[in-house]
Amino acid sequence: MALIVLVLSFTVEFLQLTTFLEMLNLQDNMYAKLVLGNTFHFSDLIAYTLGVITVIGIESKRTATV
């Protein structure tokens, strides 16, 4: 599940490099901008990756002790 979330977040982040909202005519829609964002940041990719690694690490330790 964590890897699916990572792929989804990377997909949304890379869509921010394109004119995706404009193609859907949603460039002025506040909710679309809120959900999909409109600026790409490489640091977001790092944060998503570190978050998923943390979750996988915690889950693997938690299941090993149960």
C-alpha positions as CSV (number, residue, x, y, z in Angstrom):
1,M,0.0,0.0,0.0
2,A,2.8,2.4,0.8
3,L,4.4,1.9,-2.6
4,I,1.0,2.6,-4.3
5,V,0.8,5.9,-2.3
6,L,4.4,6.7,-3.4
7,V,3.6,6.1,-7.0
8,L,0.5,8.2,-6.8
9,S,2.3,11.1,-5.1
10,F,5.1,11.0,-7.7
11,T,2.5,11.0,-10.5
12,V,0.7,14.0,-9.1
13,E,4.1,15.8,-8.5
14,F,5.2,15.2,-12.1
15,L,1.9,16.3,-13.4
16,Q,2.7,19.6,-11.9
17,L,5.5,20.0,-14.4
18,T,2.9,19.9,-17.2
19,T,-0.1,22.1,-18.1
20,F,-2.4,19.3,-16.7
21,L,-4.9,21.7,-15.0
22,E,-5.1,23.9,-18.1
23,M,-5.7,20.8,-20.3
24,L,-8.7,20.0,-18.1
25,N,-9.7,23.7,-18.0
26,L,-9.3,23.7,-14.2
27,Q,-6.5,26.3,-13.9
28,D,-8.9,28.7,-12.1
29,N,-10.5,26.1,-9.9
30,M,-9.4,26.5,-6.3
31,Y,-10.1,22.9,-5.3
32,A,-8.2,21.4,-8.2
33,K,-5.2,23.6,-7.3
34,L,-5.5,22.5,-3.7
35,V,-5.7,18.8,-4.5
36,L,-3.3,18.6,-7.4
37,G,-1.1,21.5,-6.7
38,N,0.5,23.7,-9.3
39,T,4.2,23.9,-8.6
40,F,6.8,21.1,-8.9
41,H,9.4,20.7,-6.1
42,F,12.0,18.1,-6.1
43,S,12.2,18.3,-2.3
44,D,8.6,17.0,-2.2
45,L,9.7,13.8,-4.0
46,I,12.4,13.4,-1.3
47,A,9.9,14.0,1.5
48,Y,7.4,11.4,0.0
49,T,10.2,8.8,-0.3
50,L,11.4,9.4,3.2
51,G,7.9,9.2,4.5
52,V,7.2,5.9,2.8
53,I,10.5,4.4,4.0
54,T,9.7,5.5,7.5
55,V,6.2,3.9,7.4
56,I,7.6,0.6,5.9
57,G,10.3,0.6,8.6
58,I,7.8,1.1,11.4
59,E,5.4,-1.5,10.0
60,S,8.1,-4.1,9.6
61,K,9.3,-3.6,13.2
62,R,5.8,-3.7,14.5
63,T,4.8,-6.9,12.7
64,A,8.1,-8.5,13.7
65,T,7.3,-8.0,17.4
66,V,3.7,-9.2,17.2
